[in-house]
Amino acid sequence: MQRSRNGRTSITTAPATGRAKQRAFCVGVLQDGDDLSELRELLRTAGVAVVGQTVQHRDKPHPNTYLGPGKLQEVKAAAKAADANLVAVDDELSPRQERNLEQELGIPVVDRTATILDIFASHAHTAEGKLQVELAQLEYNLARMRGLWTHLERLGGVSSGGFATRGPGESQIETDRRLARNRIAALRRRLEHVKSTRATQRAERVRAHLPEIALAGYTNAGKSTLLNALTGAEVGVRNRLFHTLDPTTRQLAIDGRPYLLTDTVGFIRKLPHQLVDAFGATLEETRLADLVLHVVDASADEDELLAMTGAVEETLDEIGASENPRVLVLNKVDAVDDERRRELAHRHPDGVQVSAITGEGLEDLRARIEKEFARTLRPVELLVPYDEGGRLAELHDIAGDLHREDTAEGVRVVARLPAAIAERYARYELDGDGAA
């Protein structure tokens, strides 16, 4: 556990053996139930050992201390008894709540957002990913800079009107804030450049007329494994939250027709807004996709599955992708029994049951993808002049399966094309009598 200059408690990786360097006591405020399993998994991913937990049932957290006064004392005693040196909270705390909690409990406090940001920081490997994480961290920490230099505040006086004069402490806080804002502005400019580069790449893909599919879903639902299974790619896969941060695009072929399949960052309940904003360029791949494959972990119990599905739907709505056509993909069916499979089929009749590990159901998924895109296709009959061979090559790439016939006037082509693309070939279309 380290205290950085910005005043935030950062998470350090626990040693491989022996007593864990960081031992967290988990707390949460829930209306009912006592499930803090996701927070525990987040901490495990961050390399922190969990030594205990407690939940307070109330409609909403206490505005000043998150927990009520009585619960605070209970947590303080329980954390000490469990030998915890850190308290982890299952919500994002306001700066005031965090400060008051640390004062009352006497040990450092990290909230859910800080934990997720820490995981993202350790999993970001590309230059873009690191920029996005740094931006999210700075925006999160900016509001928490108040009081970092309280040891200097006594050097500043107080006027008779009750307003503090400008002492060194206040000046340092203002300096830190200005530096942070300048850095945030610089990061946003660099990410805008990244967004511009993505737009250029996207324009090239649009010119290639390849339908685009995005894999979206809860973190650890098996999206990367599914990408590998469908495309033959070798994207790294690990059983940990947020293993994939940067989008990975591979080509998928179904009955000769090529598609672009993109794996993006996983979602989670209470995904921090800082991350949604910072990863806007990455999430844009989902927003602009022609079809979204919503991948869920079918091995989870039904209540958890619905909660995870709801979290993804909420995030898709937040990034403007709620109207995109989508297919529910029930992954990991190899881990469930026949009774659960029947239940899944009954509760989610439009879902496609697959196992990215064993390959079960992948042909059904390919057929479903083809069916979804077939709805957007319209039949065309074209006459393409022989001297426009480039157009013929394009048609082969776009249509995949087409019928062609050489005639005296040119190549007669019968195919099915996406409606938007079909318009680009309108000048080659034959009328009902076979005339161009």
C-alpha positions in Angstrom: 0.0 0.0 0.0 1.4 3.3 -1.0 0.3 6.9 -0.6 1.0 8.8 -3.8 1.7 12.6 -4.0 -1.8 13.2 -5.1 -3.0 11.8 -1.8 -4.6 8.7 -3.2 -4.0 5.2 -1.7 -2.7 3.0 -4.5 -2.8 -0.8 -4.6 0.5 -2.8 -4.7 0.7 -6.4 -5.8 0.7 -8.9 -3.0 3.7 -11.2 -2.8 3.4 -14.7 -4.3 3.9 -16.5 -1.0 3.5 -15.7 2.7 1.4 -13.1 4.3 -0.3 -10.8 1.9 1.1 -7.3 1.8 -2.4 -5.8 1.5 -5.3 -7.3 3.4 -8.7 -5.7 2.7 -11.9 -5.7 4.7 -14.8 -5.2 2.3 -17.8 -3.1 3.2 -20.9 -2.2 1.2 -24.3 -0.6 1.5 -27.1 -2.7 0.0 -30.9 -2.5 0.2 -31.0 -6.3 0.7 -28.7 -9.3 0.4 -25.0 -9.4 1.3 -23.3 -10.2 -2.1 -19.9 -8.5 -2.3 -18.4 -11.2 -4.6 -17.7 -8.8 -7.4 -15.7 -6.5 -5.2 -13.8 -9.4 -3.8 -13.0 -10.6 -7.3 -11.9 -7.0 -8.3 -9.5 -7.0 -5.3 -8.2 -10.4 -6.1 -7.5 -9.2 -9.6 -5.6 -6.2 -8.1 -3.5 -8.6 -6.0 -5.2 -7.8 -2.7 -6.2 -10.5 -0.2 -9.7 -10.2 1.3 -9.8 -10.9 5.1 -13.5 -10.2 5.8 -16.6 -8.3 4.8 -19.7 -6.7 6.2 -22.8 -5.2 4.7 -25.1 -2.5 6.0 -28.7 -2.5 4.8 -30.1 0.9 4.1 -31.7 2.7 1.2 -28.6 4.8 0.4 -25.2 5.4 1.9 -24.7 7.9 4.7 -23.8 11.3 3.0 -20.9 12.0 5.3 -19.4 8.6 6.3 -21.0 6.1 3.9 -21.8 3.8 6.8 -23.9 4.8 9.8 -22.2 5.7 13.1 -22.9 2.3 14.8 -21.8 0.3 11.8 -18.6 2.4 11.6 -17.5 1.2 15.0 -18.4 -2.4 14.2 -16.3 -2.2 11.0 -13.4 -0.7 12.8 -13.4 -3.5 15.4 -13.9 -6.2 12.8 -11.1 -4.9 10.5 -8.7 -4.8 13.4 -9.6 -8.3 14.5 -9.1 -9.6 10.9 -5.7 -7.9 10.7 -6.8 -5.7 7.7 -4.7 -2.8 6.7 -7.1 -1.5 4.1 -10.9 -1.0 3.8 -12.4 -1.5 0.4 -15.9 0.0 -0.4 -18.3 -1.3 -3.0 -19.3 2.1 -4.3 -17.6 5.3 -5.5 -17.1 7.5 -2.5 -17.3 11.3 -2.5 -14.1 13.0 -1.3 -15.8 13.9 1.9 -17.0 10.3 2.6 -13.5 8.9 1.9 -11.8 11.5 4.1 -14.3 10.9 7.0 -14.1 7.1 6.7 -10.3 7.2 6.9 -10.4 9.4 10.0 -13.0 7.2 11.7 -11.4 3.8 10.8 -7.8 4.8 11.2 -6.7 2.9 8.1 -6.6 3.7 4.4 -9.8 3.4 2.4 -10.2 2.6 -1.3 -13.5 2.7 -3.2 -14.7 0.6 -6.1 -13.7 3.1 -8.7 -10.1 3.4 -7.4 -9.8 -0.4 -7.5 -11.0 -0.6 -11.1 -8.7 2.2 -12.1 -5.8 0.4 -10.5 -6.7 -2.8 -12.5 -6.9 -0.9 -15.7 -3.6 0.8 -15.1 -1.9 -2.6 -14.6 -3.6 -4.2 -17.7 -3.0 -1.3 -20.1 -0.2 -2.2 -22.5 -0.7 -0.1 -25.6 0.1 3.6 -25.8 -3.6 4.4 -26.3 -4.7 2.3 -23.3 -2.2 4.0 -21.0 -3.4 7.4 -22.2 -7.0 6.4 -21.5 -6.3 5.1 -18.0 -4.2 8.1 -17.1 -7.0 10.4 -18.1 -9.5 8.5 -16.1 -7.3 8.5 -13.0 -6.6 12.3 -13.2 -10.3 13.1 -13.6 -11.1 10.9 -10.6 -8.3 12.4 -8.5 -8.9 16.0 -9.4 -11.9 16.3 -7.1 -9.9 14.7 -4.3 -7.0 17.1 -4.1 -8.6 19.2 -1.4 -6.7 19.2 1.8 -3.6 17.4 0.5 -1.4 20.2 1.9 -3.1 20.7 5.2 0.2 20.6 7.0 0.9 24.0 5.4 -2.5 25.6 6.0 -1.5 26.9 9.4 1.0 29.2 7.6 -2.0 31.1 6.1 -3.9 33.5 8.3 -7.6 34.2 8.6 -9.0 37.6 7.9 -11.5 39.3 10.2 -14.2 38.5 7.7 -13.6 34.8 8.0 -11.8 34.3 4.7 -8.4 32.7 4.7 -5.6 34.7 3.2 -3.5 33.1 0.5 -0.9 30.9 2.3 1.5 28.5 0.8 -0.8 25.5 1.3 -3.6 27.0 -0.7 -1.2 28.0 -3.4 0.2 24.5 -3.7 -3.3 23.0 -4.0 -4.1 25.5 -6.8 -0.8 24.6 -8.5 -1.6 20.9 -8.3 -5.0 21.4 -9.7 -3.8 23.6 -12.6 -1.1 21.0 -13.5 -3.7 18.3 -13.4 -6.1 20.3 -15.6 -3.3 21.0 -18.1 -2.4 17.3 -18.2 -6.1 16.4 -18.7 -6.4 18.8 -21.6 -3.2 17.4 -23.2 -4.4 13.8 -22.8 -7.8 14.7 -24.4 -6.0 16.3 -27.3 -3.9 13.2 -27.8 -6.9 10.9 -27.5 -8.7 13.1 -30.1 -5.8 12.4 -32.4 -6.3 8.7 -31.7 -9.9 9.0 -32.5 -9.1 10.8 -35.7 -6.7 7.9 -36.6 -9.5 5.4 -35.8 -11.9 7.3 -38.1 -9.4 7.1 -40.9 -9.0 3.3 -40.4 -12.8 3.0 -40.2 -13.2 4.9 -43.5 -10.9 2.4 -45.1 -12.9 -0.4 -43.8 -16.1 1.2 -45.0 -14.6 1.5 -48.4 -13.9 -2.2 -48.2 -17.6 -2.8 -47.6 -17.0 -5.3 -44.9 -19.8 -5.8 -42.4 -18.7 -5.1 -38.8 -19.5 -7.1 -35.7 -18.6 -6.1 -32.2 -18.3 -8.5 -29.2 -19.7 -6.8 -26.1 -20.4 -8.2 -22.7 -19.6 -8.5 -19.1 -15.9 -8.8 -18.3 -14.7 -12.4 -18.1 -17.7 -13.6 -20.2 -15.3 -15.2 -22.7 -15.3 -12.7 -25.5 -11.6 -13.1 -26.4 -11.9 -16.9 -26.3 -14.9 -16.6 -28.7 -13.0 -14.3 -31.0 -10.2 -16.9 -31.2 -12.7 -19.7 -31.8 -14.5 -17.9 -34.6 -11.6 -16.4 -36.4 -8.6 -18.7 -35.6 -6.8 -15.7 -33.9 -4.5 -16.2 -31.0 -5.5 -13.3 -28.8 -4.2 -13.6 -25.2 -6.8 -15.0 -22.8 -6.7 -15.1 -19.0 -9.2 -15.8 -16.3 -9.2 -12.3 -14.8 -11.3 -9.2 -14.9 -10.6 -6.6 -17.6 -7.9 -8.7 -19.3 -8.8 -7.1 -22.7 -8.6 -3.3 -22.7 -7.6 -2.5 -26.3 -9.9 -3.5 -29.2 -8.8 -6.4 -31.4 -10.2 -6.8 -34.9 -10.0 -10.0 -36.9 -11.6 -11.2 -40.1 -14.4 -13.8 -39.9 -15.6 -15.7 -43.0 -19.0 -17.3 -43.2 -19.9 -19.1 -46.5 -17.3 -17.0 -48.4 -18.6 -13.7 -47.1 -16.0 -11.7 -45.0 -16.9 -9.9 -41.8 -14.8 -7.9 -39.3 -15.1 -9.1 -35.7 -13.9 -6.8 -32.9 -13.4 -7.7 -29.3 -13.6 -4.7 -26.9 -13.2 -3.9 -23.2 -15.6 -5.8 -20.9 -18.3 -4.1 -18.9 -19.1 -4.3 -15.2 -21.8 -3.2 -12.8 -21.2 0.4 -11.6 -18.6 0.9 -14.3 -17.0 4.3 -13.5 -18.1 7.1 -15.7 -14.5 8.2 -16.0 -13.7 5.0 -17.8 -16.7 5.2 -20.1 -15.6 8.7 -21.1 -11.9 7.9 -21.3 -12.5 4.8 -23.4 -14.9 6.6 -25.7 -12.7 5.9 -28.8 -12.4 2.2 -27.9 -16.1 1.8 -27.2 -17.0 3.6 -30.5 -16.2 0.3 -32.2 -19.2 -1.1 -30.4 -21.4 1.9 -31.1 -20.7 1.9 -34.9 -20.9 -1.8 -35.4 -23.5 -3.2 -37.8 -24.2 -6.1 -35.3 -23.4 -6.5 -31.6 -22.9 -10.0 -30.2 -23.8 -9.7 -26.5 -21.8 -12.4 -24.8 -22.9 -13.6 -21.4 -21.6 -16.2 -19.0 -24.2 -19.0 -19.2 -22.6 -20.8 -16.2 -23.7 -18.0 -13.8 -27.0 -18.5 -12.0 -30.0 -16.8 -13.5 -30.2 -13.8 -11.1 -26.5 -13.0 -11.7 -26.9 -13.5 -15.4 -29.7 -11.0 -15.5 -27.8 -8.5 -13.4 -24.7 -8.8 -15.7 -26.9 -8.5 -18.8 -28.6 -5.4 -17.4 -25.2 -3.8 -16.6 -24.1 -4.3 -20.2 -27.4 -3.0 -21.6 -27.1 0.1 -19.4 -23.5 0.8 -20.7 -24.6 0.2 -24.3 -27.3 2.8 -23.8 -24.8 5.2 -22.2 -22.5 5.0 -25.2 -25.3 5.3 -27.8 -25.3 1.7 -28.9 -28.7 0.7 -27.5 -30.4 0.7 -31.0 -27.8 -1.5 -32.7 -29.1 -4.9 -33.8 -27.7 -7.6 -31.4 -27.7 -11.3 -30.7 -27.5 -12.8 -27.2 -24.7 -15.3 -27.1 -24.9 -17.7 -24.1 -21.3 -18.7 -23.7 -19.7 -21.4 -21.5 -22.6 -23.9 -21.9 -20.0 -26.7 -21.5 -20.0 -25.8 -17.8 -23.8 -26.3 -17.3 -26.0 -29.5 -17.1 -28.8 -30.4 -19.4 -31.5 -29.0 -17.1 -29.8 -25.6 -17.1 -29.6 -25.7 -20.8 -33.3 -26.3 -21.1 -33.9 -23.4 -18.7 -31.7 -21.1 -20.7 -33.5 -22.1 -23.9 -36.9 -21.3 -22.2 -35.8 -18.0 -20.6 -33.7 -16.8 -23.5 -35.3 -18.3 -26.6 -33.5 -15.9 -29.0 -30.1 -16.6 -27.4 -27.5 -18.9 -29.1 -25.9 -21.4 -26.8 -22.2 -21.9 -27.5 -19.0 -23.0 -25.9 -16.0 -21.1 -27.2 -13.8 -23.7 -25.5 -15.2 -26.8 -27.1 -16.6 -25.3 -30.3 -20.1 -26.4 -29.5 -22.8 -24.2 -31.1 -20.4 -22.1 -33.1 -21.9 -23.2 -36.4 -25.3 -22.2 -35.1 -23.8 -18.8 -34.2 -22.3 -18.4 -37.7 -25.7 -19.2 -39.2 -27.4 -16.7 -36.9 -24.9 -14.0 -37.9 -25.6 -14.7 -41.5 -29.3 -14.6 -40.9 -29.1 -11.2 -39.2 -27.2 -9.7 -42.0 -29.4 -11.4 -44.6 -32.3 -9.2 -43.3 -30.4 -6.1 -44.6 -29.6 -7.6 -48.0 -31.6 -6.9 -51.1 -31.3 -8.8 -54.4 -29.7 -7.0 -57.4 -29.1 -7.9 -61.0 -26.2 -6.0 -62.5 -24.5 -5.7 -65.8 -20.8 -4.7 -65.2 -18.7 -3.7 -68.3 -15.6 -5.9 -68.9 -13.3 -2.9 -68.5 -14.4 -2.4 -64.9 -12.8 -5.4 -63.4 -12.2 -3.6 -60.1 -15.9 -3.4 -59.6 -16.3 -7.1 -60.2 -13.6 -7.9 -57.6 -15.4 -5.6 -55.1 -18.6 -7.5 -55.7 -17.0 -10.8 -55.1 -15.6 -9.5 -51.8 -18.9 -7.9 -50.7 -21.4 -10.6 -51.8 -19.3 -13.6 -51.1 -21.7 -15.9 -53.0 -22.9 -14.5 -56.4 -23.9 -15.8 -59.8 -22.1 -14.3 -62.8 -22.6 -14.8 -66.5 -20.4 -13.5 -69.4 -22.5 -11.8 -72.1 -21.7 -9.7 -75.1 -22.4 -6.5 -73.3 -20.5 -7.3 -70.1 -20.7 -9.5 -67.0 -24.2 -10.2 -65.7 -24.2 -10.5 -61.9 -27.0 -11.7 -59.6 -26.2 -11.1 -56.0 -27.6 -9.9 -52.6 -26.0 -6.8 -51.2 -26.5 -4.6 -48.1 -29.0 -1.9 -49.0 -26.6 1.0 -48.4 -24.0 -0.6 -50.6 -26.4 -1.6 -53.3 -27.1 2.0 -54.0 -23.5 2.4 -55.1 -24.1 0.0 -57.9 -27.4 1.5 -59.1 -26.0 2.6 -62.4 -25.2 -1.1 -63.3 -28.7 -2.4 -62.4 -30.8 -4.1 -65.0 -34.5 -3.4 -65.2 -37.1 -6.1 -65.4 -36.5 -6.7 -69.1 -32.8 -7.3 -68.6 -31.8 -3.9 -69.9 -29.3 -1.6 -68.1 
